[in-house]
Amino acid sequence: LGVMQEALLLIVGAESSHKDIPAAIQSKPPNFLSVSIEFHDIYFGYHEDQMLFNNLNLHIPAGQKLGITGNSGAGKTSLIQLLLRFYDPIQGKITMNGQDYRALDLNDLRNFFSYVPQSISLFHRSIFDNIAFGKPDASKDEIYEAAHLCLCDEFVQSLEKGYDTIIGEGGYKISGGQRQRVALARAYIKKAPIFLLDEALSGLEPELEAILLDRLCEALPLHTIISVSHRRSALIKMERFIELKRGQIIMDDSPHKIIE
């Protein structure tokens, strides 16, 4: 029942997203092209008597390429869910370009993100249509460019109908790694200021995951990219590397310095 209630709040979130926000900090959605993110003294847990984050502070400059790793339960996905306002901090605040993000309408807030979760949702449509869903007014050239960048060409060429191939509900007619590449292309074509990749390429070989992240960083030099992966090797090309353990940041440096 609790999960159902949270889902309903997400669906009609625009009506309730301002309920606890003082009128003084409510504002119209800003036209951000680049977004810096700040976690200020964050306390959060799924149960009030069991905190996951205790006084978490984290600054992510606009345009930074950040890799986040840690064991299961370390808080990687929870960090992403807080950013997307699936949950609110129990204490502390999150700001975007210095503005409390709770002041934004939920739909406006989420337009700042291109989000690829580990569990991919694809439609019973063609590969072309699934990619185009990320930007309904995209041209054919934009769609093929996104597909090429995300290495969809490599498997689509072997399909009888190519990009017109119907992939079934949830994309069950193609492999897990292929689904993730389609989902990445769908997120790329939106080109939101912030990319959130939550174990988004875990179905691929580590070498291919690293190649895709490298291509994404090169194609989007001004965008913020936050990639969560349990495989440290996949994050070697990122500018900054953070490791979480039980909700605490235990390492924060460049990947090369951490390896040394």
Backbone as numpy.savetxt, mean C-alpha at the origin, in Angstrom:
# Nx Ny Nz CAx CAy CAz Cx Cy Cz
-19.48 -10.33 14.18 -20.30 -9.13 14.18 -19.44 -7.88 14.18
-18.35 -7.92 14.96 -17.45 -6.76 14.99 -16.85 -6.47 13.63
-16.44 -7.52 12.91 -15.87 -7.35 11.57 -16.91 -6.77 10.62
-18.17 -7.25 10.73 -19.24 -6.74 9.87 -19.48 -5.26 10.13
-19.46 -4.86 11.40 -19.69 -3.46 11.73 -18.57 -2.59 11.18
-17.31 -3.07 11.27 -16.20 -2.31 10.72 -16.31 -2.19 9.20
-16.77 -3.27 8.55 -16.93 -3.22 7.10 -17.98 -2.20 6.70
-19.08 -2.15 7.44 -20.13 -1.16 7.15 -19.62 0.25 7.35
-18.77 0.45 8.36 -18.20 1.78 8.58 -17.30 2.19 7.42
-16.60 1.23 6.84 -15.75 1.54 5.69 -16.60 1.93 4.49
-17.72 1.21 4.30 -18.57 1.47 3.13 -19.20 2.86 3.22
-19.63 3.23 4.41 -20.29 4.54 4.57 -19.39 5.48 5.36
-18.07 5.23 5.26 -17.12 5.97 6.09 -17.15 7.46 5.90
-17.53 7.92 4.69 -17.53 9.36 4.44 -18.48 10.08 5.37
-19.53 9.39 5.82 -20.51 10.03 6.69 -20.03 10.11 8.13
-19.11 9.21 8.51 -18.73 9.13 9.92 -17.28 9.50 10.20
-16.51 9.80 9.15 -15.07 9.99 9.34 -14.72 11.23 10.13
-15.66 12.18 10.28 -15.37 13.42 10.98 -15.96 13.45 12.39
-16.55 12.38 12.84 -17.36 12.45 14.04 -16.58 12.84 15.29
-15.30 12.46 15.37 -14.51 12.76 16.56 -13.49 13.87 16.33
-13.59 14.58 15.21 -12.59 15.57 14.85 -13.11 16.97 15.18
-12.39 17.73 15.99 -12.81 19.10 16.27 -12.95 19.91 14.99
-13.94 20.80 14.95 -14.19 21.59 13.76 -12.97 22.39 13.35
-12.13 22.75 14.32 -10.97 23.60 14.03 -9.97 22.93 13.11
-9.92 21.58 13.09 -8.92 20.93 12.25 -9.54 20.28 11.02
-10.85 20.37 10.85 -11.47 19.85 9.64 -11.16 20.79 8.49
-10.96 20.24 7.32 -10.60 21.08 6.18 -11.01 20.41 4.89
-10.92 21.18 3.81 -11.16 20.62 2.50 -9.95 19.78 2.09
-10.17 18.78 1.21 -9.04 17.92 0.81 -7.97 18.72 0.09
-6.71 18.66 0.55 -5.64 19.38 -0.13 -5.25 18.69 -1.43
-4.68 19.43 -2.33 -4.22 18.88 -3.59 -2.74 18.52 -3.47
-2.47 17.42 -2.76 -1.10 17.00 -2.53 -0.56 16.28 -3.77
0.60 16.68 -4.23 1.30 15.94 -5.28 2.38 15.06 -4.68
2.95 15.50 -3.56 3.90 14.68 -2.80 3.53 14.81 -1.33
3.65 13.72 -0.62 3.10 13.66 0.74 4.15 13.10 1.70
4.45 13.86 2.75 5.26 13.35 3.85 4.32 12.84 4.94
4.75 11.80 5.65 3.91 11.14 6.65 4.64 11.16 7.99
3.89 11.43 9.05 4.48 11.47 10.38 3.57 10.73 11.35
4.14 9.75 12.03 3.45 9.09 13.14 3.93 9.75 14.43
3.01 10.36 15.19 3.37 11.09 16.40 2.88 10.32 17.64
3.79 9.76 18.40 3.47 9.17 19.71 2.26 8.23 19.62
2.34 7.26 18.71 1.20 6.39 18.43 1.12 5.24 19.44
-0.06 5.11 20.03 -0.42 3.95 20.85 -1.58 3.26 20.15
-1.43 1.97 19.93 -2.49 1.24 19.24 -2.41 -0.24 19.57
-3.56 -0.84 19.73 -3.68 -2.29 19.90 -5.09 -2.70 19.54
-5.25 -3.96 19.19 -6.59 -4.45 18.84 -7.43 -4.70 20.08
-6.75 -4.71 21.25 -7.41 -4.77 22.55 -6.76 -3.71 23.43
-7.56 -2.93 24.13 -7.03 -1.80 24.87 -6.05 -2.21 25.97
-6.18 -3.45 26.45 -5.27 -3.90 27.50 -4.03 -4.59 26.93
-3.87 -4.56 25.61 -2.72 -5.21 24.99 -2.27 -4.36 23.80
-1.37 -3.41 24.06 -0.91 -2.48 23.04 0.10 -3.16 22.09
-0.06 -2.90 20.80 0.92 -3.33 19.82 1.98 -2.25 19.63
1.55 -1.01 19.44 2.45 0.13 19.32 2.40 0.95 20.60
3.57 1.19 21.19 3.68 2.00 22.39 4.60 3.18 22.10
3.99 4.36 21.95 4.76 5.58 21.70 5.61 5.45 20.43
4.99 4.98 19.35 5.69 4.83 18.07 5.82 6.18 17.39
7.02 6.50 16.96 7.28 7.73 16.20 8.02 7.36 14.93
7.54 7.87 13.81 8.14 7.54 12.52 7.87 8.66 11.53
8.93 9.13 10.89 8.81 10.16 9.86 9.19 9.55 8.51
8.31 9.70 7.51 8.56 9.20 6.16 8.50 10.39 5.22
9.66 10.90 4.77 9.66 12.06 3.87 8.97 11.77 2.54
8.45 12.80 1.92 7.82 12.65 0.61 8.82 12.11 -0.40
8.40 11.10 -1.15 9.25 10.53 -2.19 10.20 9.45 -1.72
10.20 9.14 -0.43 11.13 8.12 0.06 10.68 6.72 -0.33
11.65 5.86 -0.58 11.40 4.44 -0.89 11.75 3.64 0.37
10.73 3.19 1.07 10.90 2.59 2.40 10.52 1.12 2.38
11.41 0.28 2.88 11.11 -1.13 3.05 10.90 -1.45 4.52
9.85 -2.21 4.82 9.53 -2.58 6.20 9.49 -4.10 6.29
10.21 -4.65 7.26 10.23 -6.09 7.45 10.04 -6.40 8.93
9.93 -7.68 9.23 9.70 -8.14 10.59 8.95 -9.46 10.57
9.03 -10.18 11.66 8.34 -11.46 11.74 6.84 -11.27 11.83
6.10 -12.35 11.71 4.64 -12.30 11.83 4.26 -11.73 13.20
3.33 -10.79 13.20 2.90 -10.17 14.45 3.72 -8.98 14.89
4.70 -8.58 14.07 5.57 -7.47 14.44 4.89 -6.12 14.32
3.82 -6.04 13.50 3.09 -4.78 13.34 3.18 -4.19 11.95
3.70 -4.95 10.98 3.88 -4.42 9.62 2.53 -4.05 8.99
1.61 -5.01 8.96 0.31 -4.76 8.35 -0.50 -3.77 9.16
-0.35 -3.79 10.48 -1.08 -2.84 11.33 -0.68 -1.40 11.00
0.59 -1.20 10.68 1.06 0.13 10.30 0.35 0.61 9.03
0.21 -0.29 8.06 -0.48 0.04 6.81 -1.96 0.31 7.08
-2.57 -0.50 7.93 -4.00 -0.33 8.22 -4.28 0.98 8.94
-3.35 1.43 9.78 -3.50 2.73 10.41 -3.41 3.84 9.37
-2.47 3.72 8.43 -2.33 4.73 7.39 -3.60 4.86 6.56
-4.24 3.75 6.27 -5.45 3.75 5.46 -6.71 4.05 6.27
-6.55 4.24 7.57 -7.65 4.49 8.51 -8.66 3.34 8.54
-8.16 2.12 8.38 -9.00 0.98 8.71 -9.22 0.97 10.22
-8.23 1.49 10.94 -8.31 1.69 12.39 -7.74 3.06 12.70
-8.12 3.62 13.84 -7.55 4.87 14.33 -6.65 4.57 15.53
-5.59 5.35 15.73 -4.76 5.16 16.93 -5.58 5.39 18.19
-5.26 4.67 19.24 -5.91 4.90 20.53 -5.41 6.22 21.12
-4.14 6.51 20.85 -3.55 7.76 21.32 -2.49 8.19 20.31
-2.27 9.51 20.18 -1.33 10.03 19.21 -2.05 10.40 17.92
-1.29 10.85 16.93 -1.91 11.24 15.67 -0.97 10.97 14.50
-1.57 10.88 13.33 -0.83 10.71 12.08 -1.09 11.94 11.23
-0.02 12.54 10.71 -0.18 13.73 9.88 0.36 13.47 8.49
-0.23 14.16 7.52 0.21 14.13 6.13 0.51 15.57 5.74
1.77 15.84 5.41 2.22 17.21 5.16 1.84 18.14 6.31
1.95 17.60 7.53 1.70 18.40 8.73 0.26 18.52 9.13
-0.66 17.97 8.35 -2.09 18.07 8.64 -2.62 16.76 9.20
-3.37 16.83 10.29 -3.99 15.65 10.89 -4.86 14.96 9.84
-4.53 13.71 9.54 -5.24 13.05 8.44 -6.68 12.70 8.78
-7.04 12.77 10.05 -8.44 12.52 10.42 -9.35 13.65 9.97
-8.76 14.80 9.60 -9.56 15.93 9.13 -10.07 15.71 7.71
-9.53 14.70 7.02 -9.92 14.45 5.65 -11.06 13.47 5.58
-11.93 13.65 4.61 -12.93 12.64 4.29 -12.21 11.34 3.92
-12.77 10.22 4.32 -12.10 8.94 4.09 -11.80 8.69 2.61
-12.77 9.02 1.76 -12.55 8.80 0.32 -11.42 9.69 -0.20
-11.38 10.94 0.27 -10.29 11.83 -0.14 -8.95 11.32 0.37
-8.92 10.84 1.61 -7.69 10.31 2.17 -7.18 9.14 1.35
-8.05 8.20 1.03 -7.60 6.98 0.36 -7.25 7.21 -1.09
-7.65 8.37 -1.64 -7.22 8.71 -3.00 -5.73 9.03 -3.06
-5.10 9.26 -1.90 -3.66 9.51 -1.87 -2.86 8.22 -1.97
-3.54 7.05 -1.93 -2.83 5.78 -1.87 -3.14 4.89 -3.07
-2.11 4.23 -3.57 -2.26 3.05 -4.42 -1.89 1.87 -3.53
-2.85 0.99 -3.29 -2.68 -0.05 -2.26 -2.78 -1.43 -2.90
-1.77 -2.25 -2.63 -1.80 -3.64 -3.09 -1.61 -4.55 -1.88
-2.66 -5.24 -1.43 -2.52 -6.15 -0.29 -2.01 -7.51 -0.72
-1.75 -8.36 0.25 -1.30 -9.71 -0.06 -2.41 -10.53 -0.70
-3.62 -10.36 -0.21 -4.78 -11.07 -0.76 -5.38 -10.22 -1.87
-5.19 -10.65 -3.11 -5.56 -9.86 -4.27 -7.04 -10.07 -4.62
-7.72 -8.99 -4.95 -9.10 -9.06 -5.43 -9.13 -8.70 -6.91
-9.41 -9.68 -7.75 -9.56 -9.44 -9.18 -10.97 -9.83 -9.61
-11.37 -9.34 -10.77 -12.74 -9.52 -11.22 -12.83 -10.56 -12.34
-14.03 -11.05 -12.55 -14.30 -12.01 -13.63 -14.41 -11.24 -14.94
-13.28 -10.65 -15.30 -13.18 -9.85 -16.53 -11.83 -10.16 -17.17
-11.51 -9.45 -18.23 -10.22 -9.68 -18.89 -9.08 -9.07 -18.08
-7.85 -9.47 -18.41 -6.68 -8.88 -17.77 -6.65 -7.38 -18.05
-6.95 -7.01 -19.28 -6.99 -5.60 -19.67 -7.95 -4.81 -18.78
-9.17 -5.32 -18.60 -10.18 -4.62 -17.79 -9.76 -4.54 -16.33
-9.12 -5.59 -15.82 -8.69 -5.58 -14.42 -7.63 -4.52 -14.18
-6.72 -4.33 -15.13 -5.71 -3.28 -14.98 -6.37 -1.91 -15.12
-7.27 -1.76 -16.09 -7.92 -0.48 -16.34 -8.77 -0.01 -15.17
-9.18 -0.93 -14.31 -10.01 -0.56 -13.16 -9.30 0.45 -12.26
-7.97 0.44 -12.25 -7.22 1.38 -11.42 -7.37 2.82 -11.87
-7.70 3.03 -13.15 -7.89 4.38 -13.68 -8.89 4.28 -14.83
-10.18 4.43 -14.55 -11.23 4.18 -15.56 -11.07 5.00 -16.85
-10.45 6.18 -16.77 -10.30 7.00 -17.98 -8.95 6.82 -18.65
-8.24 5.77 -18.29 -6.90 5.55 -18.86 -6.98 5.19 -20.34
-5.98 5.61 -21.07 -5.89 5.24 -22.48 -5.32 3.82 -22.61
-5.46 3.24 -23.78 -4.90 1.90 -24.01 -3.39 1.91 -23.83
-2.75 2.99 -24.28 -1.30 3.08 -24.14 -0.88 3.07 -22.68
-1.63 3.77 -21.82 -1.33 3.80 -20.39 -1.47 2.41 -19.78
-2.50 1.69 -20.20 -2.75 0.36 -19.65 -1.63 -0.60 -20.07
-1.24 -0.56 -21.32 -0.17 -1.44 -21.79 1.17 -1.05 -21.18
1.37 0.25 -20.96 2.61 0.69 -20.31 2.70 0.14 -18.89
1.58 0.22 -18.14 1.55 -0.32 -16.77 1.80 -1.82 -16.78
1.16 -2.52 -17.72 1.33 -3.97 -17.80 2.77 -4.34 -18.12
3.39 -3.58 -19.04 4.78 -3.86 -19.41 5.72 -3.61 -18.24
5.52 -2.49 -17.53 6.40 -2.17 -16.40 6.33 -3.25 -15.33
5.14 -3.79 -15.11 4.93 -4.77 -14.04 5.11 -6.20 -14.53
5.73 -6.36 -15.70 6.13 -7.68 -16.23 4.95 -8.60 -16.49
3.79 -8.02 -16.79 2.65 -8.86 -17.18 2.86 -9.47 -18.56
3.63 -8.77 -19.42 3.88 -9.27 -20.79 4.42 -10.68 -20.78
5.23 -10.98 -19.76 5.95 -12.26 -19.74 5.01 -13.46 -19.74
3.83 -13.32 -19.09 2.91 -14.47 -19.08 1.71 -14.25 -20.00
1.35 -13.00 -20.27 0.18 -12.73 -21.10 0.41 -13.20 -22.53
1.64 -13.11 -23.01 1.95 -13.53 -24.39 1.68 -15.01 -24.62
1.71 -15.79 -23.56 1.48 -17.24 -23.70 -0.01 -17.59 -23.64
-0.86 -16.63 -23.35 -2.30 -16.88 -23.27 -2.92 -16.74 -24.66
-3.89 -17.58 -24.95 -4.48 -17.62 -26.30 -5.07 -16.28 -26.71
-5.75 -15.60 -25.78 -6.39 -14.32 -26.10 -5.63 -13.13 -25.53
-4.42 -13.35 -25.06 -3.60 -12.25 -24.57 -4.28 -11.45 -23.47
-4.29 -10.12 -23.62 -4.87 -9.27 -22.59 -6.40 -9.34 -22.55
-7.00 -9.98 -23.55 -8.46 -10.16 -23.56 -8.89 -11.44 -22.85
-7.94 -12.16 -22.27 -8.23 -13.41 -21.57 -9.05 -13.13 -20.31
-10.18 -13.83 -20.17 -11.00 -13.73 -18.96 -10.36 -14.59 -17.88
-10.12 -14.00 -16.71 -9.32 -14.71 -15.69 -10.16 -15.32 -14.57
-11.49 -15.18 -14.64 -12.33 -15.83 -13.65 -12.45 -15.03 -12.36
-13.44 -15.40 -11.56 -13.68 -14.71 -10.29 -12.46 -14.80 -9.38
-11.96 -13.66 -8.97 -10.77 -13.64 -8.12 -9.48 -13.91 -8.88
-9.59 -14.11 -10.20 -8.39 -14.39 -11.01 -7.91 -15.81 -10.88
-8.82 -16.77 -10.61 -8.39 -18.14 -10.32 -7.78 -18.85 -11.53
-7.96 -18.30 -12.74 -7.42 -18.97 -13.92 -5.95 -18.67 -14.17
-5.38 -17.76 -13.38 -3.94 -17.50 -13.49 -3.30 -17.75 -12.13
-1.99 -17.84 -12.10 -1.29 -18.20 -10.86 -1.28 -17.03 -9.88
-0.88 -17.33 -8.64 -0.82 -16.31 -7.60 0.13 -15.18 -7.94
1.32 -15.54 -8.45 2.29 -14.52 -8.84 1.81 -13.67 -10.00
1.08 -14.29 -10.94 0.54 -13.54 -12.06 -0.57 -12.59 -11.60
-1.38 -13.04 -10.65 -2.41 -12.16 -10.09 -1.77 -10.94 -9.43
-0.67 -11.16 -8.73 -0.02 -10.05 -8.05 0.55 -9.04 -9.04
1.05 -9.51 -10.18 1.56 -8.58 -11.19 0.42 -7.76 -11.81
-0.72 -8.39 -12.03 -1.89 -7.65 -12.55 -2.34 -6.60 -11.54
-2.38 -6.99 -10.27 -2.79 -6.04 -9.22 -1.81 -4.89 -9.10
-0.51 -5.17 -9.26 0.50 -4.11 -9.19 0.32 -3.14 -10.36
0.04 -3.68 -11.55 -0.20 -2.82 -12.72 -1.43 -1.96 -12.50
-2.46 -2.52 -11.89 -3.69 -1.76 -11.60 -3.39 -0.62 -10.62
-2.54 -0.87 -9.64 -2.17 0.19 -8.69 -1.26 1.22 -9.35
-0.34 0.75 -10.20 0.61 1.66 -10.84 -0.11 2.67 -11.72
-1.13 2.23 -12.44 -1.78 3.12 -13.40 -2.50 4.27 -12.70
-2.85 4.08 -11.45 -3.48 5.16 -10.67 -2.46 6.25 -10.32
-1.21 5.84 -10.08 -0.10 6.75 -9.78 -0.45 7.74 -8.66
-1.00 7.21 -7.59 -1.27 8.02 -6.40 0.06 8.43 -5.77
0.08 9.49 -4.95 1.34 9.95 -4.36 2.05 8.91 -3.50
1.27 7.98 -2.89 1.86 7.00 -1.98 1.46 5.59 -2.42
2.47 4.71 -2.60 2.22 3.31 -2.92 2.42 2.49 -1.65
1.42 1.69 -1.31 1.51 0.78 -0.17 1.46 -0.64 -0.70
2.55 -1.37 -0.51 2.65 -2.74 -0.98 2.81 -3.65 0.23
1.73 -4.31 0.62 1.73 -5.13 1.82 1.89 -6.60 1.45
3.13 -7.06 1.43 3.44 -8.43 0.97 2.83 -8.65 -0.41
2.84 -7.57 -1.22 2.11 -7.57 -2.49 2.76 -8.46 -3.54
4.03 -8.83 -3.36 4.75 -9.62 -4.35 5.28 -10.92 -3.75
4.66 -11.36 -2.68 5.15 -12.54 -1.96 4.99 -13.82 -2.75
4.14 -13.82 -3.78 3.94 -15.02 -4.59 4.96 -15.19 -5.70
5.91 -14.24 -5.79 6.93 -14.29 -6.83 8.25 -14.80 -6.27
9.12 -15.22 -7.17 10.48 -15.56 -6.75 11.16 -14.32 -6.20
12.04 -14.46 -5.19 12.69 -13.28 -4.61 13.38 -12.39 -5.63
14.02 -13.00 -6.64 14.73 -12.20 -7.64 13.75 -11.35 -8.44
12.59 -11.93 -8.79 11.59 -11.20 -9.57 10.94 -10.10 -8.72
10.74 -10.38 -7.44 10.19 -9.37 -6.54 11.13 -8.16 -6.48
12.43 -8.42 -6.36 13.40 -7.33 -6.30 13.44 -6.54 -7.60
13.33 -7.23 -8.74 13.34 -6.56 -10.04 12.12 -5.64 -10.18
10.95 -6.13 -9.78 9.73 -5.33 -9.89 9.79 -4.09 -9.00
10.30 -4.25 -7.78 10.44 -3.10 -6.89 11.41 -2.08 -7.48
12.48 -2.57 -8.06 13.48 -1.68 -8.68 12.85 -0.91 -9.84
12.07 -1.59 -10.68 11.41 -0.93 -11.81 10.41 0.11 -11.32
9.70 -0.23 -10.27 8.70 0.69 -9.73 9.37 1.96 -9.18
10.48 1.78 -8.45 11.20 2.93 -7.88 11.76 3.82 -8.98
12.27 3.22 -10.06 12.83 4.01 -11.16 11.74 4.78 -11.91
10.57 4.15 -12.07 9.48 4.79 -12.82 8.78 5.89 -12.03
8.90 5.84 -10.68 8.17 6.78 -9.82 9.14 7.45 -8.85
10.08 8.24 -9.36 11.10 8.81 -8.48 10.55 9.79 -7.45
9.42 10.44 -7.72 8.88 11.44 -6.82 7.79 10.90 -5.90
7.38 9.65 -6.11 6.32 9.05 -5.30 6.92 8.36 -4.07
6.17 8.37 -2.99 6.54 7.60 -1.80 6.13 6.14 -2.01
7.05 5.22 -1.76 6.75 3.79 -1.88 7.08 3.12 -0.55
6.10 2.46 0.03 6.28 1.72 1.28 6.00 0.25 0.97
7.04 -0.55 1.02 6.91 -1.96 0.68 7.15 -2.82 1.92
6.17 -3.64 2.24 6.27 -4.55 3.38 6.58 -5.95 2.86
7.62 -6.57 3.39 7.98 -7.91 2.98 8.71 -8.62 4.12
8.44 -9.92 4.26 9.18 -10.69 5.26 10.53 -11.13 4.72
10.76 -10.88 3.40 12.03 -11.25 2.78 12.91 -10.00 2.69
13.93 -9.96 3.53 14.83 -8.80 3.53 15.49 -8.59 2.16
15.82 -9.68 1.50 16.55 -9.59 0.24 15.77 -8.81 -0.81
14.44 -8.83 -0.72 13.62 -8.13 -1.72 13.65 -6.62 -1.54
14.10 -6.16 -0.38 14.06 -4.72 -0.07 15.42 -4.06 -0.21
16.39 -4.76 -0.79 17.75 -4.26 -0.85 17.88 -3.00 -1.69
16.98 -2.79 -2.67 17.06 -1.63 -3.54 16.34 -0.40 -2.95
15.70 -0.55 -1.81 15.00 0.58 -1.21 16.01 1.54 -0.58
15.59 2.80 -0.39 16.49 3.80 0.19 16.66 3.61 1.69
15.62 3.11 2.31 15.60 3.02 3.77 14.97 1.70 4.18
15.45 1.15 5.27 15.04 -0.18 5.72 14.67 -0.10 7.20
13.48 -0.56 7.52 13.03 -0.59 8.92 12.65 -2.02 9.28
13.09 -2.45 10.45 12.63 -3.75 10.96 11.84 -3.52 12.23
10.66 -4.16 12.28 9.79 -4.08 13.44 9.87 -5.37 14.23
9.75 -5.25 15.55 9.66 -6.41 16.42 8.73 -6.05 17.57
7.61 -6.75 17.64 6.60 -6.51 18.68 6.20 -5.04 18.75
6.02 -4.46 17.58 5.54 -3.09 17.52 6.59 -2.02 17.72
7.85 -2.42 17.87 8.92 -1.45 18.08 9.88 -1.47 16.88
10.41 -0.30 16.53 11.41 -0.22 15.47 12.76 -0.58 16.07
13.33 -1.70 15.62 14.61 -2.14 16.18 15.78 -1.85 15.25
15.49 -1.57 13.96 16.52 -1.15 13.01 15.94 -0.13 12.07
16.72 0.90 11.75 16.28 1.95 10.85 17.51 2.57 10.20
17.79 2.17 8.96 18.97 2.67 8.27 18.85 2.30 6.80
19.90 2.59 6.03 19.92 2.14 4.63 20.15 0.63 4.61
19.60 -0.08 3.61 19.80 -1.54 3.55 21.27 -1.94 3.58
22.13 -1.22 2.86 23.53 -1.61 2.77 24.23 -1.48 4.13
23.91 -0.42 4.89 24.53 -0.25 6.20 24.07 -1.34 7.16
22.80 -1.72 7.07 22.29 -2.77 7.94 22.96 -4.11 7.62
23.16 -4.39 6.33 23.83 -5.63 5.94 25.26 -5.66 6.46
25.93 -4.49 6.35 27.30 -4.41 6.86 27.35 -4.68 8.36
